[in-house]
Amino acid sequence: MRSRVGPRHARRPVPTVLRGIYLPRSTDAVAFAMATYGIPLLVLATTNSAALTGLAFALEWIPRLGAFAFAGALVDRHGTTTVLRYASVARALVVLAAAYLLPQQNTGHGATVTVMVLAASTGILTECSYIAVETAGGVASREAGARAHRVQSVLLGIDQAVTLSGPALAGLLLQWSGACGMLTVIAVFSLLTSVLAPRQYPRSAPAPAQAATKGLRTGWSTLHGLPALGWLVAGLTLSNLAVGLLQAAAPVIIVKQLGHTTADVGFIWSVAAGASLGAVLLCRRAIDRTGLWPVGAVCAAIAAIACLAVSFADTYHAYLVLIAILMAGEGGMTVVLRTLRTRLIPADVFGATLSLTILLLLLPFPLAGVLVAAVPTAQLGHVITLCAVLQAAGLFTAFAKLRATPALRTSCA
């Protein structure tokens, strides 16, 4: 079998690794971030309706959650290269079609239907491309051996850097060049991802075709057989409920209760992304010296304490500092999660198991939105406190169970 991926990956020259893994991850992440944050802005600019903007956000995320199972099965069967190329090209064609149609429709039902279909279709295609590049990163990490966390730190750093720049780029393009300019740039980055897709080929004996439900069963069976990974995913799922609640409640708290602007809300999450990126870089060195478990436990403690403190904050600057600290702790734990799953998940079921773990970690976000919609504004602080307690309990239990896991106790130096 012809393959350019093998045990020598860790000794490749830096330009080869950059071209093979990091560049396609970067271009896909930019398209991902611009679509995620820019398309709801486009819906608002096109329809001038807050309700339709919220519906567009749901139409982006509901198909993504539904796409996890079959996207993982597709990657396991056809390989990362094929899935990434087809998904990226399809996303480019969809946004270019919308860029062509919207100027002709201006406003009205036609434009509304176009942007809503755009939101749903880009949600599915973006999820397929994300699963493919994440699996490619897992392949590269396994071939890096004991330095798998270094590859994962770079990949997470790429994600965090794009989180800082992608939404701002989408907003600026939409403001200064209109829908066509923003959508064209998304298409360009999608096509670049297709061209730069890492050349990883399926195994000589490809996995059998899997239905979406079978992909979920495969992932669940694998996760059930890896209790260390299961405990970590459970703890981080509870943690994500608290983080998601803060993200959903931030506009209400910052704008209505504290009297600040929506720009101030965005600034909080930009600072938080920067803090998370810094934590990723620091954790990479710390894991080299002390191993995964000590670093993960410290990051979990930092995140839990910061989240509990946020529930009692009553000034904008307190929110700014505490949420930045919280997201720094979350960034460190994400490095631990990414490294652990690349070490433990077998290669032949990596895509399906990865899909399931991501699905579990994202499920709390829609629930957080429902909580914010259902709870009176005056009671949000109590709900945040309750979720912070659940987060602390979940993370404490997870890392207590993980303490004896050899994969987390050993140093990576």
N, C-alpha and C positions, 0 to 999 in steps of 0.2 A: 504493500500500500504506500502511495506517495504521501508523505507528511512532512511538514516543516516544523512541527512541534515535537520536541523530544526532551530527554533528560538534560540536554546541554543548554536549555533556555536560560538557566541562571548565569551561564558564562557568556551569553551573547554580548556583543558590543552594545553600548548604550543607545546609539542611533537605531539599531535593529529593534531593540525593545521598545523604544519610543515610537517607531513607525508601526510596530506590530500590535501593541496593546494600548499605549497611552494616547496616541493621536486619535484613533477611532473612538475611544472612550470620551475624549474631550469634545469632539465634534458632535457626537450623539447627545452628550450631556447639555450642550448649548441648545440644540434643537429641542430637547426634552424640557428644559427650563423655560425657553421662550414660548413653547406651545402651552405649557401648564399655566404660566402666569399671564401670557399675552393674549390668549384666545378669550378668556373671560373679559379682559379689557376691551377686546374687539367687539364682543357681544354688546357690552354696555355702550360703546361708541356707535354701534349700528342700530340698536333697538331703543336706547335710552331707557331701559327697563331694568330696575334692580332685581325684580323677580326672575326675568329671563336670564340675567347674569348668574344668579344663584343656580338656576336650572342647568345652565351651561356647565357650571362647575361640577354639578352632579353627573351630567352626561359625560364629562371627562373621566371622572373617577369610578363610576359604577362599571363601565366597560373594562376599565383597567383591572379592577378587582376580579371581574369575571374572566379576564384573559389570562390570569396567572397560570391556571391549570393547563390549558391547552398550549400556551406559549412554552412552558417548561417541557411538555411532551414533544413539541415540535423541535426544540433545540436538541433534546436527547436523541431524536430520530434522525434529523437532517444535518446536525452540526451548527455551530455558531455562525460560520461564514454565510451559509445559504440563508438562514433566517434573518440575519442582520442586513444582508444586501436587499432581500426582497421587501422587508418591512421599511427600510429607509427609503427605497425608491418609491414604494407605495405612498409613504407619507409625503414625499416631495410632490408627487403627482396630485395628491388630494389638496395640498395647500396652494399649489399653482392653479388648480381648477377654481378654487375659491377666490384667489387673487384675480382671475379673469372674470368671474361672474359678478362679484360684488360691485365694481364700478358701473356695470350695466344695470344693476338692480336698484342702486342707491338705497332706498329704504322700502319698507313694506313687507308683505308676507314672504316674498321671494328671498329677500335679504335675510330675514329671520330664519327661514328654513335652511338657507345656505350655511349660516354661522352655527346653527345647532347641529347640523349634520357634520360640519367641520369639527366641532368639539367632540362628538362621539367617535368619529372615525380616527382622528388623531390620538384619542385616548387609547384605543385598541392597538394601533400600530406602534405608538410610542412604548407601550408596555412590552410588546414583542421584541422591539429593538433593545430595550433595557435588559430583559432577561438574557438576550443573546450576548450583550457586552459584559454583563455580570458573570455569565458562565465562562466567557473567554478569560476574564480576570481570574476566575477560580482555577482554570487550567494553568495559567501562568504562575499562580501562587503555589500550586502543587509542585510544579517543576522547579520552583525556587527553593523547595525543601524547608530547612530551618529558618530561612529568611522570608517566609511567606508573608509575614506581617509587614515587611517593607513594601512589597508590591501592593498589599491592601491599603497601606497608609497613603501611598501615592494615588491610588484610585479614589480613595475617600477624599483626599485633598483636592483632586480634580472636581469631584462633586460639590464640595464646599465652595471652591473658588467660583464655579459656575453659578451656584446659588447666590453669590454676591453680585455677579455681573449679568446673568441671564435676564432676570425680571427687569432690571434697569434698562438693558438694551432693548427689550421688547417694548417697554413704555416709551422710550425716546423715539424709536423708529415709528411707532404708531402715531405719536404726536407730530413728528416732523415730516414723515413721508407717507403716512396713511396706511391703510390695511395692506395695500399692494407691497409696500416696502418691507413691512414686517414679515409678511407671508413669504416673500421672495427670499429673504435672508434665512428663514427656517428651511425653505427648500434647498438652498445652497448648502447649509450645514448637513442636511439629510443626505444629499448626493455625495458630499465629501465622506460621510460615514460609510456609504456603500462602496466607494472607491478604496477607502483605507481599511476595510474590514479585515481583521486578522485572519490569516490563512490557516485555519484549524479545520481539519477534515473529520468526518464521522469515523467511528471505528470500523475495522474490516468486517465485523459482524454487526450491522446496525441494529439498534434497539427496535423491537416491533412497534407497529403503530399503536398509539395509545389514545383512547378517548379522553376527554377532559376529566371525567369522573375517575378513570383509571389512573390518570396522572396524579390526581389528588390522593387516591388510595396509596399509590406508590410512595409519594412524598410523606404521607402520614405514617406508613409502615416504617420507612427509613428513620423518620424523626422519633418514632416510638422506640426504635432499637438503639437510639443514641440519647440516653437520658441526660448527659451533660449538656448537649445542645438544646434539648427540650426544656430543661430548667432555665437556661439562659434566655431562650425565646419567650417563655412564659413571663419571666421577670421584666424583660424589655417591653412586652405587650402591655403590661400594667403601667410601666413607665410612659409608654406612648399615649395612654389615655390621659395622663396628666399633661403631657406636652401638647397633645391635640386640643385639650380643653383650654389651655392658655392661648394657643394660636387662634382658636375660634372666639374666645372671649376678649382678646386684646382690643379689637376695635371698640367694643362696648365699654370696656373699662377705661381705656386711654382717652377716647373721644368724649363719651357721655359723662363718665364719672370724674375724670381728671381734667377735662376741658382742653385737651390737646388736639392736634390735627391728625388726619389720616397719614400725612407724611411722617409724623412722629412715630406712628405705628410701624410703618415700613422701616424706619431707621432702627427701631429696636431689633427687628429680625435681621437686618444687615449686620449690626454689631454682633448679634448672637452667632451668625454664620462665621464671622471673623474669629470669634472666640473659639468656636468649634474647630475651625481650621488650625488655629494655634495649638489646641489640645491634641489634635491628631499628630502634629509634628513632634510635640513633646512626648507623647505616648510611644512613638516609634523608638525613640532612644531609651525610654524607661523600660520597655518590654525587652530590649536587648540585654539589659542588665539584671532585671528582676523576674522576668517571666510574665505570662498573661494574667494569672489570677491576682497578684498584688496590685497591678495597674488597674484591672477591672474593678476590684473591690474599692479602691480609693476613688475612682471615678463615680462608682455607684453611690458612695457616701456623699460625695460633693453634690451630685445631682439631687439626691433625696433631701439634703439639708437646704439647698437653694430653693427647691420647689416648696417646701414647707414655709420658708421665709417669704416667698412671693405671695402666699395666701394672706399674709399680714401686712404687705406693703401698701402704703397709702400715698406715695408720691411717684411722679414719672421717673425720676432718676433712680429711685429704688427699684422699680420695675426693670429699667434698663440694665442695671448692674446685675441683679439677681437672675434675670432671664439669660443674660450672657454667661453667667457662671453655670446655670443649669445646662445650657446647650454645650458648654465645654465638657461637662461630665458626660453628657450624652454622646458627644463625639468620640471620647475615649472608649466608652463601652461599645460603640459601633465598630471600632478597630478590633476589639476583642471578639465580637460576634463574627465579623467577616473572616478573621484568621481561624477561629475555631471551626467554622463550618467548612472551610477549605481543607482543613486537616482531617475532619471526621467523615464527611459525606463521600461515599464511593463515587467514582467518576461516572459510572454508567447510569446513575440515578441523580446526578447532581442537579440537572435542570429542573426536574420535577420537585425535588426536595427544596431547592432554592425558591421556587415559585410558592410553595406552601409556606415557608418561613416568612417570606415577604408579605404574603397575603395575611397571615396572622398578625404581623407587626403593623399593618395598615388598617385592619378592621376597627381599631379604636377611634380612628379619626372621624368617620361618619357618626359614630356614637357620640363623640364629643360635640359635634355640631348639633345633634338632636338635644343634648343636655342644655346647651346654650339657648336654643330656641324655646325649650320648655320651662326653664327655670327663670323666675323673675330676676331682673338685674340686681336688685338689692341682695339676693340670696346667692349670687355667683361666688362670693368669697367663701361661703360655707362649703359649696360644692368643690371648689378648688382645694380647700383644706382636706376634705374627704378623699379626693383623688390623690393628693400628695401623701396621705397616710397609706393608702393602698399601694402607691408606688414604692414607698420606703419598705413596706412589709414584703412586697414582691421581690425587690432587689436584694433585701437581706436574706430571704429564703433561698433565692437562686444562687447567690455566691456562697452561702453556707453549704449548699449541696455540692457546689463545684469545687470546694476546697481540696478534696482528695482526688480530683481528676488529673492524671499525669499530663495531659495535653496542655493544661493551664498552669501547672506548677513549675514546669521546666523553663529554664532561661532560653532565649532565642539568640544569644550572642554567638 
